[in-house]
Amino acid sequence: MPAELASKTCVPCRGGVPPLKGKELADLHRQLPEWAHWKVVNEHHITRAFSFPDFRKALDFVNRVGEVAEEQGHHPDILLTWGKAEITLWTHKVDGLTESDFIMAAKIDKLYGA
């Protein structure tokens, strides 16, 4: 059985590798603990909205996501609004999705559940 995504480390991408597509992409997507909440958009990026009771809790979550992003060297786009944080991930160097995007998504899911 493959290692749980959240226990893996994001790998810096230097480009030159093709982004994930098709079955390989779908298989990795289904490995996410909360895969049904993450939407794959045009096989290019993944996105998920997280809900909170107020702005402060959403901000706290975003700050924790930022800490993990810095540790992993893999940085999502984050939209913060009152009671909501929307996370979008893709690997810019390949203009699409890599395993690191799913690793980061799994780590973010763990933060949300913490």
N, C-alpha and C positions, 0 to 999 in steps of 0.2 A: 504494500500500500504506500502511495506517495506521502511524503512528509506533509503535515498540516501547513497550509500556506502561511499562516500567521507566525510560524516558527522559523520560516526562512528569512533570508536577508536579501534586500533589493540589490541587484547587480548593476553597477554603472554601465550605461549603454554608450558605446562609442560610434554607433551608427553602423551602416553596412550590413545589417541583418534585416530580413523582411519582417514586417509586423505580422502578428498572429491573424489567421483568417479561418473561416469555415469550421470544420469539426474540431480542430486543435483549439481554437478560440472558445467554442461552445463547451468543450470538456473542461477547460480551465475555469470558465465562468461558473460551472456547476460545482466546482470545488470550494467556492466561497461559502463560508458558514451561513451567510444571509443572502445567498445568490439571487433569490427571487426579488430582493429589494434593489439590487444593482441592475441598471438597464444598460445593455450594450447598444450604442448608437452608431449605426452605419459601419460596424466592425472597426470603428476608429477610436472611440473612447467609451469609458464607463462612467455612470453618474448615479448618485443616490442622494436623496433628501433625508435628513435626520430632524426629528421634531423634539422640541423642548418646551417646558412650561413658561419660560421667560427668556429675555435677552441675555442675562447674566450666565445662565446655564449653557446656552448656545455658544457664548463667547468662551467659556471655560473649555468646552469641548473642542472648539476651533484651536485654542491655544495648545491643548494636549495633542491634537493632530499635528500642529506645527512642530512640536518637539520631536515626535516620531519621524516626521518628514525630514527634519534636520539630521537625526541619527541615521536614517536610511539613505540620505542623499537623493530622495525621490519626492518631488514636491507637487502636490495636487493644486488645482484651481479651487478656491473656496469662496462661496458666496454666503455671507452672514447676514441674516435679517432677524427681526424679532421672532424668537421661538423656532428658528429654523437655520440649519446649516446645510448647504448643498455642496457636495464634493464631486469633482470631475477629475478623472485620471486618464492620462495617455502618455506615451513616451515620445517626447518632442523630436528626439534625434532620428526616429524611424517614422514619424508622423503616423503613429498607430499604436496598437497595444502590444505589450510584451508581458512576460511572466511577472516582472517587477510591479506592474500596475495591479495585478491581482494579489500579489503579496501585500502591497500597501493597503489595498481595499480590505483584506482580511485583518490586518493590524488595526485599521480604523473601526471595523466591526467590533473588535475586542474592546476598544476604548469606549464605544457606545454602550456596550453591555456591562462595563465596569462600574 
